[in-house]
Amino acid sequence: MKLLLDQNLSRRMLQQLNAHYPDSSQVALLKMDKSEDIKIWEYAKKYNFVIVTKDSDFQELSILKGGPPKVIWLKCGNKPKQYIADLLIQNKDRINELEPYYSVLEIY
């Protein structure tokens, strides 16, 4: 499973995350940081990414359009990037359980 970090999440986490989620990326690295959410959604769907975000926008798209892609909605507030990276690694089993039953996973 590979993650696509939304623009509100640091790309500096990728080095640590790629050991657990190979081929993950961040929207700015894909030159999509100015793109509308629907374009990011379509890219994630086309290339089999799970979107990771702190915003409700992708959760709302999931309700409207259904998955894929899957969405991880981080509801932990403003935390350091190390905290968020650790949170994603610690919840790897829950994230893997997204397939095929759930569209959105909220992590606190």
Jmol script that loads the backbone (N, CA, C; Angstrom):
load data "model"
ATOM      1  N   MET A   1       0.846  -1.167   0.000  1.00  0.00           N
ATOM      2  CA  MET A   1       0.000   0.000   0.000  1.00  0.00           C
ATOM      3  C   MET A   1       0.897   1.238   0.000  1.00  0.00           C
ATOM      4  N   LYS A   2       0.546   2.192  -0.849  1.00  0.00           N
ATOM      5  CA  LYS A   2       1.329   3.417  -0.896  1.00  0.00           C
ATOM      6  C   LYS A   2       0.446   4.611  -0.550  1.00  0.00           C
ATOM      7  N   LEU A   3       1.048   5.546   0.153  1.00  0.00           N
ATOM      8  CA  LEU A   3       0.333   6.711   0.652  1.00  0.00           C
ATOM      9  C   LEU A   3       0.616   7.930  -0.207  1.00  0.00           C
ATOM     10  N   LEU A   4      -0.382   8.794  -0.326  1.00  0.00           N
ATOM     11  CA  LEU A   4      -0.225  10.089  -0.972  1.00  0.00           C
ATOM     12  C   LEU A   4      -0.547  11.144   0.081  1.00  0.00           C
ATOM     13  N   LEU A   5       0.491  11.834   0.553  1.00  0.00           N
ATOM     14  CA  LEU A   5       0.323  12.845   1.586  1.00  0.00           C
ATOM     15  C   LEU A   5      -0.222  14.125   0.972  1.00  0.00           C
ATOM     16  N   ASP A   6      -1.263  14.656   1.580  1.00  0.00           N
ATOM     17  CA  ASP A   6      -1.850  15.910   1.141  1.00  0.00           C
ATOM     18  C   ASP A   6      -0.848  17.038   1.378  1.00  0.00           C
ATOM     19  N   GLN A   7      -1.121  18.182   0.787  1.00  0.00           N
ATOM     20  CA  GLN A   7      -0.189  19.316   0.873  1.00  0.00           C
ATOM     21  C   GLN A   7       0.011  19.812   2.301  1.00  0.00           C
ATOM     22  N   ASN A   8      -0.916  19.524   3.200  1.00  0.00           N
ATOM     23  CA  ASN A   8      -0.783  19.968   4.579  1.00  0.00           C
ATOM     24  C   ASN A   8       0.087  19.038   5.422  1.00  0.00           C
ATOM     25  N   LEU A   9       0.699  18.048   4.796  1.00  0.00           N
ATOM     26  CA  LEU A   9       1.586  17.108   5.489  1.00  0.00           C
ATOM     27  C   LEU A   9       2.978  17.164   4.876  1.00  0.00           C
ATOM     28  N   SER A  10       3.974  17.136   5.718  1.00  0.00           N
ATOM     29  CA  SER A  10       5.355  17.311   5.281  1.00  0.00           C
ATOM     30  C   SER A  10       5.876  16.134   4.465  1.00  0.00           C
ATOM     31  N   ARG A  11       6.509  16.464   3.354  1.00  0.00           N
ATOM     32  CA  ARG A  11       7.157  15.432   2.536  1.00  0.00           C
ATOM     33  C   ARG A  11       8.375  14.847   3.230  1.00  0.00           C
ATOM     34  N   ARG A  12       8.850  15.525   4.258  1.00  0.00           N
ATOM     35  CA  ARG A  12      10.023  15.033   4.989  1.00  0.00           C
ATOM     36  C   ARG A  12       9.737  13.739   5.735  1.00  0.00           C
ATOM     37  N   MET A  13       8.477  13.386   5.878  1.00  0.00           N
ATOM     38  CA  MET A  13       8.108  12.120   6.533  1.00  0.00           C
ATOM     39  C   MET A  13       8.315  10.925   5.616  1.00  0.00           C
ATOM     40  N   LEU A  14       8.427  11.168   4.324  1.00  0.00           N
ATOM     41  CA  LEU A  14       8.450  10.074   3.360  1.00  0.00           C
ATOM     42  C   LEU A  14       9.618   9.127   3.543  1.00  0.00           C
ATOM     43  N   GLN A  15      10.758   9.639   3.899  1.00  0.00           N
ATOM     44  CA  GLN A  15      11.918   8.760   4.080  1.00  0.00           C
ATOM     45  C   GLN A  15      11.618   7.688   5.122  1.00  0.00           C
ATOM     46  N   GLN A  16      11.013   8.080   6.207  1.00  0.00           N
ATOM     47  CA  GLN A  16      10.657   7.127   7.258  1.00  0.00           C
ATOM     48  C   GLN A  16       9.465   6.256   6.835  1.00  0.00           C
ATOM     49  N   LEU A  17       8.483   6.854   6.191  1.00  0.00           N
ATOM     50  CA  LEU A  17       7.278   6.117   5.819  1.00  0.00           C
ATOM     51  C   LEU A  17       7.524   5.097   4.718  1.00  0.00           C
ATOM     52  N   ASN A  18       8.440   5.385   3.801  1.00  0.00           N
ATOM     53  CA  ASN A  18       8.663   4.482   2.669  1.00  0.00           C
ATOM     54  C   ASN A  18       9.172   3.104   3.086  1.00  0.00           C
ATOM     55  N   ALA A  19       9.738   2.991   4.262  1.00  0.00           N
ATOM     56  CA  ALA A  19      10.145   1.673   4.763  1.00  0.00           C
ATOM     57  C   ALA A  19       8.912   0.811   5.057  1.00  0.00           C
ATOM     58  N   HIS A  20       7.805   1.443   5.373  1.00  0.00           N
ATOM     59  CA  HIS A  20       6.564   0.745   5.716  1.00  0.00           C
ATOM     60  C   HIS A  20       5.516   0.825   4.606  1.00  0.00           C
ATOM     61  N   TYR A  21       5.578   1.897   3.837  1.00  0.00           N
ATOM     62  CA  TYR A  21       4.637   2.149   2.744  1.00  0.00           C
ATOM     63  C   TYR A  21       5.457   2.512   1.496  1.00  0.00           C
ATOM     64  N   PRO A  22       6.032   1.514   0.827  1.00  0.00           N
ATOM     65  CA  PRO A  22       6.902   1.791  -0.325  1.00  0.00           C
ATOM     66  C   PRO A  22       6.192   2.584  -1.429  1.00  0.00           C
ATOM     67  N   ASP A  23       6.953   3.430  -2.081  1.00  0.00           N
ATOM     68  CA  ASP A  23       6.484   4.229  -3.223  1.00  0.00           C
ATOM     69  C   ASP A  23       5.469   5.296  -2.854  1.00  0.00           C
ATOM     70  N   SER A  24       5.429   5.668  -1.584  1.00  0.00           N
ATOM     71  CA  SER A  24       4.545   6.757  -1.160  1.00  0.00           C
ATOM     72  C   SER A  24       5.082   8.083  -1.676  1.00  0.00           C
ATOM     73  N   SER A  25       4.202   9.090  -1.705  1.00  0.00           N
ATOM     74  CA  SER A  25       4.603  10.395  -2.210  1.00  0.00           C
ATOM     75  C   SER A  25       3.809  11.494  -1.511  1.00  0.00           C
ATOM     76  N   GLN A  26       4.040  12.711  -1.949  1.00  0.00           N
ATOM     77  CA  GLN A  26       3.344  13.883  -1.413  1.00  0.00           C
ATOM     78  C   GLN A  26       2.948  14.750  -2.594  1.00  0.00           C
ATOM     79  N   VAL A  27       1.806  15.442  -2.494  1.00  0.00           N
ATOM     80  CA  VAL A  27       1.267  16.149  -3.654  1.00  0.00           C
ATOM     81  C   VAL A  27       2.232  17.171  -4.241  1.00  0.00           C
ATOM     82  N   ALA A  28       2.999  17.868  -3.427  1.00  0.00           N
ATOM     83  CA  ALA A  28       3.947  18.857  -3.957  1.00  0.00           C
ATOM     84  C   ALA A  28       5.040  18.186  -4.794  1.00  0.00           C
ATOM     85  N   LEU A  29       5.459  17.002  -4.405  1.00  0.00           N
ATOM     86  CA  LEU A  29       6.471  16.279  -5.183  1.00  0.00           C
ATOM     87  C   LEU A  29       5.944  15.870  -6.546  1.00  0.00           C
ATOM     88  N   LEU A  30       4.635  15.751  -6.641  1.00  0.00           N
ATOM     89  CA  LEU A  30       3.994  15.396  -7.909  1.00  0.00           C
ATOM     90  C   LEU A  30       3.532  16.632  -8.677  1.00  0.00           C
ATOM     91  N   LYS A  31       3.947  17.809  -8.156  1.00  0.00           N
ATOM     92  CA  LYS A  31       3.585  19.100  -8.754  1.00  0.00           C
ATOM     93  C   LYS A  31       2.066  19.289  -8.798  1.00  0.00           C
ATOM     94  N   MET A  32       1.414  18.821  -7.723  1.00  0.00           N
ATOM     95  CA  MET A  32      -0.041  18.933  -7.621  1.00  0.00           C
ATOM     96  C   MET A  32      -0.459  19.787  -6.423  1.00  0.00           C
ATOM     97  N   ASP A  33       0.471  20.522  -5.837  1.00  0.00           N
ATOM     98  CA  ASP A  33       0.163  21.289  -4.633  1.00  0.00           C
ATOM     99  C   ASP A  33      -0.820  22.424  -4.891  1.00  0.00           C
ATOM    100  N   LYS A  34      -0.994  22.832  -6.133  1.00  0.00           N
ATOM    101  CA  LYS A  34      -1.964  23.871  -6.478  1.00  0.00           C
ATOM    102  C   LYS A  34      -3.223  23.267  -7.114  1.00  0.00           C
ATOM    103  N   SER A  35      -3.260  21.951  -7.204  1.00  0.00           N
ATOM    104  CA  SER A  35      -4.380  21.271  -7.853  1.00  0.00           C
ATOM    105  C   SER A  35      -5.614  21.241  -6.964  1.00  0.00           C
ATOM    106  N   GLU A  36      -6.760  21.201  -7.605  1.00  0.00           N
ATOM    107  CA  GLU A  36      -8.007  21.033  -6.879  1.00  0.00           C
ATOM    108  C   GLU A  36      -8.061  19.616  -6.314  1.00  0.00           C
ATOM    109  N   ASP A  37      -8.828  19.466  -5.238  1.00  0.00           N
ATOM    110  CA  ASP A  37      -8.918  18.165  -4.571  1.00  0.00           C
ATOM    111  C   ASP A  37      -9.376  17.051  -5.512  1.00  0.00           C
ATOM    112  N   ILE A  38     -10.286  17.369  -6.406  1.00  0.00           N
ATOM    113  CA  ILE A  38     -10.798  16.333  -7.315  1.00  0.00           C
ATOM    114  C   ILE A  38      -9.693  15.805  -8.224  1.00  0.00           C
ATOM    115  N   LYS A  39      -8.753  16.641  -8.611  1.00  0.00           N
ATOM    116  CA  LYS A  39      -7.625  16.196  -9.451  1.00  0.00           C
ATOM    117  C   LYS A  39      -6.705  15.263  -8.659  1.00  0.00           C
ATOM    118  N   ILE A  40      -6.475  15.617  -7.399  1.00  0.00           N
ATOM    119  CA  ILE A  40      -5.666  14.750  -6.531  1.00  0.00           C
ATOM    120  C   ILE A  40      -6.386  13.427  -6.320  1.00  0.00           C
ATOM    121  N   TRP A  41      -7.691  13.477  -6.121  1.00  0.00           N
ATOM    122  CA  TRP A  41      -8.523  12.280  -5.949  1.00  0.00           C
ATOM    123  C   TRP A  41      -8.379  11.363  -7.172  1.00  0.00           C
ATOM    124  N   GLU A  42      -8.512  11.933  -8.345  1.00  0.00           N
ATOM    125  CA  GLU A  42      -8.424  11.153  -9.582  1.00  0.00           C
ATOM    126  C   GLU A  42      -7.032  10.550  -9.769  1.00  0.00           C
ATOM    127  N   TYR A  43      -6.002  11.319  -9.421  1.00  0.00           N
ATOM    128  CA  TYR A  43      -4.632  10.807  -9.518  1.00  0.00           C
ATOM    129  C   TYR A  43      -4.446   9.627  -8.563  1.00  0.00           C
ATOM    130  N   ALA A  44      -4.905   9.791  -7.324  1.00  0.00           N
ATOM    131  CA  ALA A  44      -4.779   8.717  -6.334  1.00  0.00           C
ATOM    132  C   ALA A  44      -5.518   7.463  -6.799  1.00  0.00           C
ATOM    133  N   LYS A  45      -6.673   7.657  -7.369  1.00  0.00           N
ATOM    134  CA  LYS A  45      -7.448   6.518  -7.873  1.00  0.00           C
ATOM    135  C   LYS A  45      -6.706   5.824  -9.014  1.00  0.00           C
ATOM    136  N   LYS A  46      -6.211   6.598  -9.951  1.00  0.00           N
ATOM    137  CA  LYS A  46      -5.528   6.041 -11.129  1.00  0.00           C
ATOM    138  C   LYS A  46      -4.265   5.269 -10.751  1.00  0.00           C
ATOM    139  N   TYR A  47      -3.522   5.786  -9.760  1.00  0.00           N
ATOM    140  CA  TYR A  47      -2.229   5.188  -9.422  1.00  0.00           C
ATOM    141  C   TYR A  47      -2.241   4.427  -8.099  1.00  0.00           C
ATOM    142  N   ASN A  48      -3.411   4.086  -7.601  1.00  0.00           N
ATOM    143  CA  ASN A  48      -3.578   3.217  -6.421  1.00  0.00           C
ATOM    144  C   ASN A  48      -2.922   3.757  -5.151  1.00  0.00           C
ATOM    145  N   PHE A  49      -3.113   5.037  -4.894  1.00  0.00           N
ATOM    146  CA  PHE A  49      -2.649   5.644  -3.648  1.00  0.00           C
ATOM    147  C   PHE A  49      -3.774   5.677  -2.626  1.00  0.00           C
ATOM    148  N   VAL A  50      -3.419   5.680  -1.370  1.00  0.00           N
ATOM    149  CA  VAL A  50      -4.323   5.988  -0.271  1.00  0.00           C
ATOM    150  C   VAL A  50      -4.000   7.424   0.133  1.00  0.00           C
ATOM    151  N   ILE A  51      -4.995   8.294   0.133  1.00  0.00           N
ATOM    152  CA  ILE A  51      -4.781   9.702   0.461  1.00  0.00           C
ATOM    153  C   ILE A  51      -4.724   9.877   1.969  1.00  0.00           C
ATOM    154  N   VAL A  52      -3.717  10.605   2.439  1.00  0.00           N
ATOM    155  CA  VAL A  52      -3.579  10.932   3.856  1.00  0.00           C
ATOM    156  C   VAL A  52      -3.727  12.444   3.993  1.00  0.00           C
ATOM    157  N   THR A  53      -4.653  12.877   4.843  1.00  0.00           N
ATOM    158  CA  THR A  53      -4.950  14.294   4.965  1.00  0.00           C
ATOM    159  C   THR A  53      -5.375  14.661   6.377  1.00  0.00           C
ATOM    160  N   LYS A  54      -5.317  15.950   6.666  1.00  0.00           N
ATOM    161  CA  LYS A  54      -5.853  16.479   7.914  1.00  0.00           C
ATOM    162  C   LYS A  54      -7.188  17.177   7.682  1.00  0.00           C
ATOM    163  N   ASP A  55      -7.575  17.325   6.418  1.00  0.00           N
ATOM    164  CA  ASP A  55      -8.789  18.054   6.055  1.00  0.00           C
ATOM    165  C   ASP A  55      -9.960  17.110   5.828  1.00  0.00           C
ATOM    166  N   SER A  56     -11.159  17.653   5.946  1.00  0.00           N
ATOM    167  CA  SER A  56     -12.370  16.857   5.717  1.00  0.00           C
ATOM    168  C   SER A  56     -12.716  16.741   4.230  1.00  0.00           C
ATOM    169  N   ASP A  57     -12.032  17.482   3.373  1.00  0.00           N
ATOM    170  CA  ASP A  57     -12.391  17.524   1.953  1.00  0.00           C
ATOM    171  C   ASP A  57     -12.414  16.149   1.294  1.00  0.00           C
ATOM    172  N   PHE A  58     -11.408  15.344   1.550  1.00  0.00           N
ATOM    173  CA  PHE A  58     -11.342  14.034   0.898  1.00  0.00           C
ATOM    174  C   PHE A  58     -12.333  13.053   1.515  1.00  0.00           C
ATOM    175  N   GLN A  59     -12.639  13.218   2.779  1.00  0.00           N
ATOM    176  CA  GLN A  59     -13.677  12.404   3.415  1.00  0.00           C
ATOM    177  C   GLN A  59     -15.015  12.711   2.746  1.00  0.00           C
ATOM    178  N   GLU A  60     -15.266  13.976   2.477  1.00  0.00           N
ATOM    179  CA  GLU A  60     -16.500  14.381   1.813  1.00  0.00           C
ATOM    180  C   GLU A  60     -16.556  13.841   0.379  1.00  0.00           C
ATOM    181  N   LEU A  61     -15.426  13.879  -0.328  1.00  0.00           N
ATOM    182  CA  LEU A  61     -15.382  13.293  -1.672  1.00  0.00           C
ATOM    183  C   LEU A  61     -15.670  11.797  -1.628  1.00  0.00           C
ATOM    184  N   SER A  62     -15.188  11.142  -0.592  1.00  0.00           N
ATOM    185  CA  SER A  62     -15.429   9.717  -0.439  1.00  0.00           C
ATOM    186  C   SER A  62     -16.915   9.420  -0.284  1.00  0.00           C
ATOM    187  N   ILE A  63     -17.619  10.279   0.449  1.00  0.00           N
ATOM    188  CA  ILE A  63     -19.066  10.107   0.614  1.00  0.00           C
ATOM    189  C   ILE A  63     -19.771  10.317  -0.722  1.00  0.00           C
ATOM    190  N   LEU A  64     -19.345  11.345  -1.453  1.00  0.00           N
ATOM    191  CA  LEU A  64     -19.992  11.673  -2.727  1.00  0.00           C
ATOM    192  C   LEU A  64     -19.683  10.681  -3.842  1.00  0.00           C
ATOM    193  N   LYS A  65     -18.429  10.249  -3.923  1.00  0.00           N
ATOM    194  CA  LYS A  65     -17.988   9.447  -5.057  1.00  0.00           C
ATOM    195  C   LYS A  65     -17.743   7.987  -4.719  1.00  0.00           C
ATOM    196  N   GLY A  66     -17.577   7.667  -3.434  1.00  0.00           N
ATOM    197  CA  GLY A  66     -17.193   6.309  -3.064  1.00  0.00           C
ATOM    198  C   GLY A  66     -15.738   6.063  -3.403  1.00  0.00           C
ATOM    199  N   GLY A  67     -15.213   4.967  -2.936  1.00  0.00           N
ATOM    200  CA  GLY A  67     -13.814   4.672  -3.210  1.00  0.00           C
ATOM    201  C   GLY A  67     -13.681   3.750  -4.397  1.00  0.00           C
ATOM    202  N   PRO A  68     -12.513   3.482  -4.885  1.00  0.00           N
ATOM    203  CA  PRO A  68     -11.268   4.095  -4.443  1.00  0.00           C
ATOM    204  C   PRO A  68     -11.154   5.547  -4.897  1.00  0.00           C
ATOM    205  N   PRO A  69     -10.212   6.254  -4.367  1.00  0.00           N
ATOM    206  CA  PRO A  69      -9.178   5.836  -3.420  1.00  0.00           C
ATOM    207  C   PRO A  69      -9.692   5.805  -1.988  1.00  0.00           C
ATOM    208  N   LYS A  70      -8.929   5.160  -1.162  1.00  0.00           N
ATOM    209  CA  LYS A  70      -9.185   5.154   0.269  1.00  0.00           C
ATOM    210  C   LYS A  70      -8.594   6.432   0.849  1.00  0.00           C
ATOM    211  N   VAL A  71      -9.102   6.824   2.037  1.00  0.00           N
ATOM    212  CA  VAL A  71      -8.664   8.061   2.674  1.00  0.00           C
ATOM    213  C   VAL A  71      -8.329   7.791   4.137  1.00  0.00           C
ATOM    214  N   ILE A  72      -7.195   8.311   4.566  1.00  0.00           N
ATOM    215  CA  ILE A  72      -6.844   8.330   5.991  1.00  0.00           C
ATOM    216  C   ILE A  72      -6.983   9.775   6.428  1.00  0.00           C
ATOM    217  N   TRP A  73      -7.902  10.009   7.337  1.00  0.00           N
ATOM    218  CA  TRP A  73      -8.199  11.352   7.834  1.00  0.00           C
ATOM    219  C   TRP A  73      -7.572  11.487   9.211  1.00  0.00           C
ATOM    220  N   LEU A  74      -6.500  12.235   9.297  1.00  0.00           N
ATOM    221  CA  LEU A  74      -5.788  12.451  10.559  1.00  0.00           C
ATOM    222  C   LEU A  74      -6.505  13.531  11.359  1.00  0.00           C
ATOM    223  N   LYS A  75      -7.006  13.150  12.514  1.00  0.00           N
ATOM    224  CA  LYS A  75      -7.763  14.077  13.353  1.00  0.00           C
ATOM    225  C   LYS A  75      -7.028  14.315  14.672  1.00  0.00           C
ATOM    226  N   CYS A  76      -5.712  14.386  14.559  1.00  0.00           N
ATOM    227  CA  CYS A  76      -4.863  14.524  15.745  1.00  0.00           C
ATOM    228  C   CYS A  76      -4.437  15.968  15.997  1.00  0.00           C
ATOM    229  N   GLY A  77      -4.940  16.894  15.199  1.00  0.00           N
ATOM    230  CA  GLY A  77      -4.551  18.294  15.370  1.00  0.00           C
ATOM    231  C   GLY A  77      -3.164  18.560  14.819  1.00  0.00           C
ATOM    232  N   ASN A  78      -2.643  19.715  15.130  1.00  0.00           N
ATOM    233  CA  ASN A  78      -1.307  20.099  14.666  1.00  0.00           C
ATOM    234  C   ASN A  78      -0.246  19.459  15.548  1.00  0.00           C
ATOM    235  N   LYS A  79       0.382  18.466  15.002  1.00  0.00           N
ATOM    236  CA  LYS A  79       1.435  17.728  15.698  1.00  0.00           C
ATOM    237  C   LYS A  79       2.697  17.755  14.853  1.00  0.00           C
ATOM    238  N   PRO A  80       3.853  17.541  15.468  1.00  0.00           N
ATOM    239  CA  PRO A  80       5.110  17.469  14.698  1.00  0.00           C
ATOM    240  C   PRO A  80       5.078  16.319  13.687  1.00  0.00           C
ATOM    241  N   LYS A  81       5.848  16.480  12.626  1.00  0.00           N
ATOM    242  CA  LYS A  81       5.876  15.461  11.576  1.00  0.00           C
ATOM    243  C   LYS A  81       6.293  14.087  12.093  1.00  0.00           C
ATOM    244  N   GLN A  82       7.173  14.045  13.078  1.00  0.00           N
ATOM    245  CA  GLN A  82       7.582  12.751  13.647  1.00  0.00           C
ATOM    246  C   GLN A  82       6.405  12.057  14.329  1.00  0.00           C
ATOM    247  N   TYR A  83       5.595  12.819  15.021  1.00  0.00           N
ATOM    248  CA  TYR A  83       4.407  12.270  15.679  1.00  0.00           C
ATOM    249  C   TYR A  83       3.471  11.661  14.631  1.00  0.00           C
ATOM    250  N   ILE A  84       3.250  12.380  13.537  1.00  0.00           N
ATOM    251  CA  ILE A  84       2.340  11.902  12.496  1.00  0.00           C
ATOM    252  C   ILE A  84       2.911  10.676  11.796  1.00  0.00           C
ATOM    253  N   ALA A  85       4.199  10.687  11.490  1.00  0.00           N
ATOM    254  CA  ALA A  85       4.831   9.522  10.867  1.00  0.00           C
ATOM    255  C   ALA A  85       4.694   8.300  11.778  1.00  0.00           C
ATOM    256  N   ASP A  86       4.971   8.485  13.062  1.00  0.00           N
ATOM    257  CA  ASP A  86       4.824   7.383  14.022  1.00  0.00           C
ATOM    258  C   ASP A  86       3.385   6.887  14.078  1.00  0.00           C
ATOM    259  N   LEU A  87       2.436   7.811  14.034  1.00  0.00           N
ATOM    260  CA  LEU A  87       1.018   7.460  14.064  1.00  0.00           C
ATOM    261  C   LEU A  87       0.651   6.590  12.859  1.00  0.00           C
ATOM    262  N   LEU A  88       1.134   6.955  11.690  1.00  0.00           N
ATOM    263  CA  LEU A  88       0.853   6.169  10.486  1.00  0.00           C
ATOM    264  C   LEU A  88       1.515   4.790  10.544  1.00  0.00           C
ATOM    265  N   ILE A  89       2.704   4.727  11.083  1.00  0.00           N
ATOM    266  CA  ILE A  89       3.400   3.440  11.208  1.00  0.00           C
ATOM    267  C   ILE A  89       2.716   2.560  12.251  1.00  0.00           C
ATOM    268  N   GLN A  90       2.352   3.134  13.388  1.00  0.00           N
ATOM    269  CA  GLN A  90       1.692   2.372  14.453  1.00  0.00           C
ATOM    270  C   GLN A  90       0.327   1.848  14.028  1.00  0.00           C
ATOM    271  N   ASN A  91      -0.316   2.521  13.105  1.00  0.00           N
ATOM    272  CA  ASN A  91      -1.647   2.123  12.651  1.00  0.00           C
ATOM    273  C   ASN A  91      -1.626   1.360  11.328  1.00  0.00           C
ATOM    274  N   LYS A  92      -0.476   0.824  10.980  1.00  0.00           N
ATOM    275  CA  LYS A  92      -0.334   0.136   9.700  1.00  0.00           C
ATOM    276  C   LYS A  92      -1.335  -1.008   9.540  1.00  0.00           C
ATOM    277  N   ASP A  93      -1.556  -1.781  10.580  1.00  0.00           N
ATOM    278  CA  ASP A  93      -2.514  -2.883  10.486  1.00  0.00           C
ATOM    279  C   ASP A  93      -3.924  -2.365  10.217  1.00  0.00           C
ATOM    280  N   ARG A  94      -4.318  -1.313  10.908  1.00  0.00           N
ATOM    281  CA  ARG A  94      -5.641  -0.724  10.689  1.00  0.00           C
ATOM    282  C   ARG A  94      -5.757  -0.158   9.275  1.00  0.00           C
ATOM    283  N   ILE A  95      -4.688   0.453   8.804  1.00  0.00           N
ATOM    284  CA  ILE A  95      -4.690   1.017   7.453  1.00  0.00           C
ATOM    285  C   ILE A  95      -4.817  -0.100   6.415  1.00  0.00           C
ATOM    286  N   ASN A  96      -4.113  -1.194   6.628  1.00  0.00           N
ATOM    287  CA  ASN A  96      -4.212  -2.326   5.706  1.00  0.00           C
ATOM    288  C   ASN A  96      -5.609  -2.945   5.707  1.00  0.00           C
ATOM    289  N   GLU A  97      -6.324  -2.821   6.823  1.00  0.00           N
ATOM    290  CA  GLU A  97      -7.681  -3.355   6.914  1.00  0.00           C
ATOM    291  C   GLU A  97      -8.687  -2.531   6.121  1.00  0.00           C
ATOM    292  N   LEU A  98      -8.288  -1.362   5.639  1.00  0.00           N
ATOM    293  CA  LEU A  98      -9.175  -0.565   4.800  1.00  0.00           C
ATOM    294  C   LEU A  98      -9.655  -1.370   3.601  1.00  0.00           C
ATOM    295  N   GLU A  99      -8.776  -2.166   3.066  1.00  0.00           N
ATOM    296  CA  GLU A  99      -9.123  -2.980   1.905  1.00  0.00           C
ATOM    297  C   GLU A  99      -9.907  -4.195   2.350  1.00  0.00           C
ATOM    298  N   PRO A 100     -10.955  -4.563   1.741  1.00  0.00           N
ATOM    299  CA  PRO A 100     -11.749  -3.842   0.759  1.00  0.00           C
ATOM    300  C   PRO A 100     -12.994  -3.185   1.371  1.00  0.00           C
ATOM    301  N   TYR A 101     -13.075  -3.159   2.696  1.00  0.00           N
ATOM    302  CA  TYR A 101     -14.353  -2.847   3.343  1.00  0.00           C
ATOM    303  C   TYR A 101     -14.648  -1.375   3.595  1.00  0.00           C
ATOM    304  N   TYR A 102     -13.650  -0.571   3.862  1.00  0.00           N
ATOM    305  CA  TYR A 102     -13.883   0.796   4.288  1.00  0.00           C
ATOM    306  C   TYR A 102     -13.272   1.792   3.321  1.00  0.00           C
ATOM    307  N   SER A 103     -13.867   2.976   3.262  1.00  0.00           N
ATOM    308  CA  SER A 103     -13.336   4.020   2.399  1.00  0.00           C
ATOM    309  C   SER A 103     -12.511   5.042   3.158  1.00  0.00           C
ATOM    310  N   VAL A 104     -12.866   5.291   4.425  1.00  0.00           N
ATOM    311  CA  VAL A 104     -12.196   6.308   5.214  1.00  0.00           C
ATOM    312  C   VAL A 104     -11.816   5.732   6.569  1.00  0.00           C
ATOM    313  N   LEU A 105     -10.599   6.019   6.995  1.00  0.00           N
ATOM    314  CA  LEU A 105     -10.151   5.655   8.332  1.00  0.00           C
ATOM    315  C   LEU A 105      -9.777   6.934   9.051  1.00  0.00           C
ATOM    316  N   GLU A 106     -10.416   7.191  10.185  1.00  0.00           N
ATOM    317  CA  GLU A 106     -10.081   8.339  11.006  1.00  0.00           C
ATOM    318  C   GLU A 106      -9.092   7.887  12.058  1.00  0.00           C
ATOM    319  N   ILE A 107      -7.982   8.618  12.166  1.00  0.00           N
ATOM    320  CA  ILE A 107      -6.969   8.324  13.169  1.00  0.00           C
ATOM    321  C   ILE A 107      -6.817   9.536  14.065  1.00  0.00           C
ATOM    322  N   TYR A 108      -6.913   9.302  15.355  1.00  0.00           N
ATOM    323  CA  TYR A 108      -6.819  10.394  16.355  1.00  0.00           C
ATOM    324  C   TYR A 108      -5.473  10.376  17.032  1.00  0.00           C
TER     325      TYR A 108
END
end "model"
wireframe off; spacefill off
backbone 0.3
color backbone group
